[in-house]
Amino acid sequence: MTNYEFEILYLLAKNPGRIFSKEQIYTQVWKEPYYGAEDNVMGIIRRIRKKIEPDSAKPRYILNVWGMGYKFNGELMK
């Protein structure tokens, strides 16, 4: 796992159920202003899913929240 992959996964997993926008993820992980770099975030989320999800086409851990961003499935933590 690359450093960016780990940092995004760690951010989401330590805040289960909390929704992060692409902008929030980018600014917290890259520690610089977000300038429409959503492709970076989306590409890395896709790579993380390929590595941790049983079926990356049907994610169970990192979920999309349409129109808002991504969250770690807090239901799995119970």
DSSP file (Angstrom, degrees, kcal/mol; ACC not computed):
  #  RESIDUE AA STRUCTURE BP1 BP2  ACC     N-H-->O    O-->H-N    N-H-->O    O-->H-N    TCO  KAPPA ALPHA  PHI   PSI    X-CA   Y-CA   Z-CA
    1    1 A M              0   0    0      0, 0.0    47,-0.0     0, 0.0     2,-0.0   0.000 360.0 360.0 360.0 134.4    0.0    0.0    0.0
    2    2 A T     >  -     0   0    0      1,-0.1     4,-2.6     4,-0.0     5,-0.2  -0.272 360.0-105.6 -75.2 167.7    1.4    3.4   -0.9
    3    3 A N  H  > S+     0   0    0      1,-0.2     4,-2.8     2,-0.2     5,-0.2   0.923 121.5  48.0 -60.3 -46.0    1.6    6.2    1.6
    4    4 A Y  H  > S+     0   0    0      2,-0.2     4,-2.3     1,-0.2     5,-0.2   0.901 111.2  51.0 -64.2 -40.0   -1.4    8.1    0.2
    5    5 A E  H  > S+     0   0    0      1,-0.2     4,-2.5     2,-0.2     5,-0.2   0.945 113.1  45.5 -60.1 -47.6   -3.4    4.9    0.1
    6    6 A F  H  X S+     0   0    0     -4,-2.6     4,-3.0     1,-0.2     5,-0.2   0.926 111.6  51.5 -62.1 -45.1   -2.6    4.3    3.8
    7    7 A E  H  X S+     0   0    0     -4,-2.8     4,-2.3     2,-0.2    -1,-0.2   0.893 112.6  45.3 -61.8 -41.0   -3.3    7.9    4.8
    8    8 A I  H  X S+     0   0    0     -4,-2.3     4,-2.4     2,-0.2     5,-0.2   0.936 114.7  47.6 -67.7 -46.1   -6.7    7.9    3.2
    9    9 A L  H  X S+     0   0    0     -4,-2.5     4,-2.9    -5,-0.2     5,-0.2   0.916 113.4  48.7 -61.0 -42.8   -7.7    4.5    4.6
   10   10 A Y  H  X S+     0   0    0     -4,-3.0     4,-2.3    -5,-0.2    -1,-0.2   0.919 110.0  51.5 -63.3 -44.7   -6.4    5.6    8.0
   11   11 A L  H  < S+     0   0    0     -4,-2.3     4,-0.4    -5,-0.2    -2,-0.2   0.932 116.3  40.1 -57.5 -48.1   -8.4    8.8    7.9
   12   12 A L  H >< S+     0   0    0     -4,-2.4     3,-1.1     1,-0.2    60,-0.4   0.926 115.7  49.9 -69.2 -45.1  -11.6    7.1    7.0
   13   13 A A  H 3< S+     0   0    0     -4,-2.9    -2,-0.2     1,-0.3    -1,-0.2   0.818 106.9  53.8 -68.3 -31.2  -11.2    4.1    9.3
   14   14 A K  T 3< S+     0   0    0     -4,-2.3    -1,-0.3     1,-0.3    -2,-0.2   0.585 114.3  44.4 -79.8  -6.1  -10.4    6.2   12.4
   15   15 A N  S X  S-     0   0    0     -3,-1.1     3,-1.9    -4,-0.4    57,-0.4  -0.440  83.8-170.6-128.6  58.2  -13.7    8.1   11.7
   16   16 A P  T 3  S+     0   0    0      0, 0.0    57,-0.2     0, 0.0     3,-0.1  -0.239  72.3  12.1 -58.8 134.5  -16.2    5.4   11.0
   17   17 A G  T 3  S+     0   0    0     55,-2.5     2,-0.4     1,-0.3    56,-0.1   0.160  95.6 121.4  88.3 -19.0  -19.5    6.7    9.7
   18   18 A R    <   -     0   0    0     -3,-1.9    54,-0.4    -6,-0.2     2,-0.4  -0.639  59.9-133.5 -81.2 132.5  -18.2   10.2    9.1
   19   19 A I        -     0   0    0     -2,-0.4     2,-0.5    52,-0.1    52,-0.2  -0.730  19.6-166.7 -89.4 129.7  -18.6   11.5    5.6
   20   20 A F  B     -A   70   0A   0     50,-3.1    50,-2.7    -2,-0.4    48,-0.1  -0.965  13.8-137.4-115.4 130.0  -15.5   13.2    4.0
   21   21 A S     >  -     0   0    0     -2,-0.5     4,-2.4    48,-0.2     5,-0.2  -0.344  30.2-107.7 -73.3 165.3  -15.8   15.1    0.8
   22   22 A K  H  > S+     0   0    0      1,-0.2     4,-2.7    46,-0.2     5,-0.2   0.888 122.8  53.5 -60.4 -38.3  -13.0   14.7   -1.8
   23   23 A E  H  > S+     0   0    0      2,-0.2     4,-2.7     1,-0.2     5,-0.2   0.918 108.3  48.1 -63.4 -44.5  -11.8   18.2   -0.9
   24   24 A Q  H  > S+     0   0    0      2,-0.2     4,-2.0     1,-0.2     5,-0.2   0.919 112.9  48.4 -63.0 -43.5  -11.6   17.3    2.8
   25   25 A I  H  X S+     0   0    0     -4,-2.4     4,-2.4     2,-0.2     5,-0.3   0.946 113.4  47.9 -60.8 -47.7   -9.7   14.1    2.1
   26   26 A Y  H  X>S+     0   0    0     -4,-2.7     4,-2.7     1,-0.2     5,-0.6   0.940 112.8  46.0 -61.0 -49.7   -7.3   15.9   -0.3
   27   27 A T  H  X5S+     0   0    0     -4,-2.7     4,-0.6     1,-0.2    -1,-0.2   0.838 116.4  45.7 -66.8 -31.7   -6.5   18.8    2.1
   28   28 A Q  H  <5S+     0   0    0     -4,-2.0    -1,-0.2    -5,-0.2    -2,-0.2   0.860 121.6  35.4 -78.6 -34.9   -6.0   16.5    5.1
   29   29 A V  H  <5S+     0   0    0     -4,-2.4    -2,-0.2    -5,-0.2    -3,-0.2   0.918 127.7  33.4 -85.9 -46.7   -3.8   13.9    3.3
   30   30 A W  H  <5S-     0   0    0     -4,-2.7    -3,-0.2    -5,-0.3    -2,-0.1   0.684  94.3-141.4 -82.9 -17.8   -1.8   16.1    0.9
   31   31 A K     << +     0   0    0     -4,-0.6    -4,-0.2    -5,-0.6    -3,-0.1   0.893  66.7  96.0  56.0  44.1   -1.8   19.0    3.4
   32   32 A E  S    S-     0   0    0     -6,-0.4    -1,-0.2    -5,-0.1    -2,-0.2  -0.968  85.7 -72.4-151.7 162.1   -2.2   21.6    0.7
   33   33 A P        -     0   0    0      0, 0.0     2,-0.5     0, 0.0   -10,-0.0  -0.226  48.5-116.1 -60.5 147.1   -5.1   23.5   -0.8
   34   34 A Y        +     0   0    0      1,-0.1     2,-0.1     2,-0.1   -11,-0.1  -0.736  31.2 178.3 -86.5 122.4   -7.5   21.5   -3.0
   35   35 A Y  S    S-     0   0    0     -2,-0.5    -1,-0.1   -12,-0.0   -12,-0.0  -0.456  71.9 -65.9-122.2  59.0   -7.6   22.7   -6.6
   36   36 A G  S    S+     0   0    0      1,-0.1     3,-0.4    -2,-0.1     2,-0.1   0.838  84.6 147.8  66.6  34.0  -10.1   20.3   -8.2
   37   37 A A    >>  +     0   0    0      1,-0.2     4,-1.2     2,-0.1     3,-0.9  -0.110  17.4 130.4 -91.6  36.9   -7.8   17.3   -7.7
   38   38 A E  H 3>  +     0   0    0      1,-0.3     4,-2.9     2,-0.2     5,-0.2   0.792  63.1  65.3 -64.7 -27.2  -10.7   15.0   -7.2
   39   39 A D  H 3> S+     0   0    0     -3,-0.4     4,-2.5     1,-0.2    -1,-0.3   0.878  99.0  54.1 -61.9 -35.9   -9.3   12.5   -9.8
   40   40 A N  H <> S+     0   0    0     -3,-0.9     4,-2.0     2,-0.2    -1,-0.2   0.951 112.6  42.2 -60.5 -49.2   -6.4   11.9   -7.4
   41   41 A V  H  X S+     0   0    0     -4,-1.2     4,-2.6     1,-0.2     5,-0.2   0.937 115.7  48.2 -65.1 -47.7   -8.7   11.0   -4.5
   42   42 A M  H  X S+     0   0    0     -4,-2.9     4,-2.2     1,-0.2    -1,-0.2   0.899 111.5  50.7 -62.5 -41.0  -11.0    8.9   -6.6
   43   43 A G  H  X S+     0   0    0     -4,-2.5     4,-1.9    -5,-0.2    -1,-0.2   0.896 112.0  46.4 -64.2 -40.5   -8.1    7.0   -8.2
   44   44 A I  H  X S+     0   0    0     -4,-2.0     4,-2.6    -5,-0.2    -2,-0.2   0.897 110.2  52.6 -71.0 -39.4   -6.6    6.2   -4.8
   45   45 A I  H  X S+     0   0    0     -4,-2.6     4,-2.6     1,-0.2    -2,-0.2   0.925 108.9  51.7 -58.6 -43.4   -9.9    5.1   -3.3
   46   46 A R  H  X S+     0   0    0     -4,-2.2     4,-1.8     1,-0.2    -2,-0.2   0.909 110.7  47.3 -59.9 -43.0  -10.3    2.8   -6.3
   47   47 A R  H  X S+     0   0    0     -4,-1.9     4,-1.2     2,-0.2    -1,-0.2   0.886 110.7  51.7 -67.3 -38.8   -6.9    1.3   -5.7
   48   48 A I  H >X S+     0   0    0     -4,-2.6     4,-2.1     1,-0.2     3,-0.6   0.937 108.4  51.8 -61.4 -45.7   -7.6    0.9   -1.9
   49   49 A R  H 3X S+     0   0    0     -4,-2.6     4,-2.4     1,-0.3    -1,-0.2   0.895 105.2  54.9 -60.1 -40.2  -10.8   -0.9   -2.7
   50   50 A K  H 3< S+     0   0    0     -4,-1.8    -1,-0.3     1,-0.2    -2,-0.2   0.819 113.7  43.4 -61.5 -29.0   -9.0   -3.3   -5.0
   51   51 A K  H << S+     0   0    0     -4,-1.2    -2,-0.2    -3,-0.6    -1,-0.2   0.796 127.7  22.4 -87.8 -30.4   -6.7   -4.2   -2.2
   52   52 A I  H  < S+     0   0    0     -4,-2.1    -3,-0.2    -5,-0.1    -2,-0.2   0.675  99.5  86.9-114.7 -20.3   -9.1   -4.5    0.8
   53   53 A E     <  -     0   0    0     -4,-2.4     3,-0.4    -5,-0.3     4,-0.1  -0.622  65.8-141.3 -87.1 139.7  -12.6   -5.3   -0.6
   54   54 A P  S    S+     0   0    0      0, 0.0     2,-0.4     0, 0.0    -1,-0.1   0.889 104.1  14.8 -59.8 -37.8  -13.7   -8.8   -1.3
   55   55 A D  S >  S-     0   0    0      3,-0.3     3,-1.9     1,-0.1    -5,-0.1  -0.881  71.7-163.7-138.3 102.9  -15.4   -7.4   -4.4
   56   56 A S  T 3  S+     0   0    0     -3,-0.4    -6,-0.1    -2,-0.4    -1,-0.1   0.699  90.3  62.2 -65.2 -17.5  -14.3   -3.9   -5.3
   57   57 A A  T 3  S+     0   0    0      1,-0.3    -1,-0.3    -8,-0.1    -7,-0.0   0.708 112.8  36.8 -76.8 -19.8  -17.4   -3.5   -7.5
   58   58 A K  S <  S-     0   0    0     -3,-1.9    -3,-0.3     0, 0.0    -1,-0.3  -0.654  91.4-158.7-129.0  73.9  -19.6   -3.9   -4.4
   59   59 A P        +     0   0    0      0, 0.0    -3,-0.1     0, 0.0     5,-0.1  -0.217  22.1 174.9 -62.8 141.5  -17.6   -2.1   -1.6
   60   60 A R  S    S+     0   0    0      3,-0.1    16,-0.2    13,-0.0     3,-0.1   0.604  78.5  37.2-112.3 -24.3  -18.3   -3.0    2.0
   61   61 A Y  S    S+     0   0    0      1,-0.3    12,-3.2    11,-0.1     2,-0.7   0.911 116.9  39.0 -98.4 -56.4  -15.7   -1.0    3.8
   62   62 A I  E    S-B   72   0A   0     10,-0.2     2,-0.3   -17,-0.1    -1,-0.3  -0.882  79.0-168.1-102.1 113.5  -15.3    2.3    2.0
   63   63 A L  E     -B   71   0A   0      8,-3.1     8,-2.1    -2,-0.7     2,-0.4  -0.772  18.8-129.9-107.0 144.2  -18.7    3.6    0.9
   64   64 A N  E     -B   70   0A   0     -2,-0.3     2,-0.6     6,-0.2     6,-0.2  -0.713  11.7-157.4 -82.7 138.9  -19.7    6.3   -1.5
   65   65 A V  E >>  -B   69   0A   0      4,-3.2     3,-2.8    -2,-0.4     4,-2.2  -0.940  34.4-116.0-115.7 104.5  -22.3    8.8   -0.2
   66   66 A W  T 34 S+     0   0    0     -2,-0.6     4,-0.0     1,-0.3    -2,-0.0  -0.058  91.0   0.3 -51.2 129.0  -23.8   10.2   -3.4
   67   67 A G  T 34 S+     0   0    0      1,-0.1    -1,-0.3     2,-0.1   -46,-0.0   0.415 130.6  61.4  76.8  -1.6  -23.1   13.9   -3.8
   68   68 A M  T <4 S-     0   0    0     -3,-2.8     2,-0.3     1,-0.3   -46,-0.2   0.725  97.2-109.9-123.2 -45.9  -21.2   14.1   -0.5
   69   69 A G  E  <  - B   0  65A   0     -4,-2.2    -4,-3.2   -48,-0.2     2,-0.3  -0.979  46.3 -35.8 151.8-138.3  -18.1   11.9   -0.5
   70   70 A Y  E     -AB  20  64A   0    -50,-2.7   -50,-3.1    -2,-0.3     2,-0.3  -0.893  40.4-179.0-129.3 154.1  -16.8    8.8    1.1
   71   71 A K  E     - B   0  63A   0     -8,-2.1    -8,-3.1    -2,-0.3     2,-0.4  -0.987  31.7-113.5-147.7 155.8  -17.1    7.1    4.5
   72   72 A F  E     - B   0  62A   0    -54,-0.4   -55,-2.5   -60,-0.4     2,-0.8  -0.776  48.0-102.8 -86.4 134.4  -15.8    4.0    6.3
   73   73 A N    >   -     0   0    0    -12,-3.2     3,-1.1    -2,-0.4     4,-0.3  -0.416  35.6-170.9 -64.1 101.5  -18.7    1.7    7.0
   74   74 A G  G >  S+     0   0    0     -2,-0.8     3,-1.2     1,-0.2     4,-0.3   0.724  77.9  72.0 -66.7 -23.1  -19.3    2.2   10.7
   75   75 A E  G >  S+     0   0    0      1,-0.3     3,-1.0     2,-0.2    -1,-0.2   0.793  90.4  59.8 -64.4 -27.5  -21.7   -0.7   10.8
   76   76 A L  G <  S+     0   0    0     -3,-1.1    -1,-0.3     1,-0.2    -2,-0.2   0.680  95.5  63.6 -73.0 -16.9  -18.8   -3.1   10.5
   77   77 A M  G <         0   0    0     -3,-1.2    -1,-0.2    -4,-0.3    -2,-0.2   0.566 360.0 360.0 -83.6  -9.7  -17.3   -1.7   13.7
   78   78 A K    <         0   0    0     -3,-1.0    -1,-0.2    -4,-0.3    -2,-0.1   0.459 360.0 360.0 -87.5 360.0  -20.2   -2.9   15.8
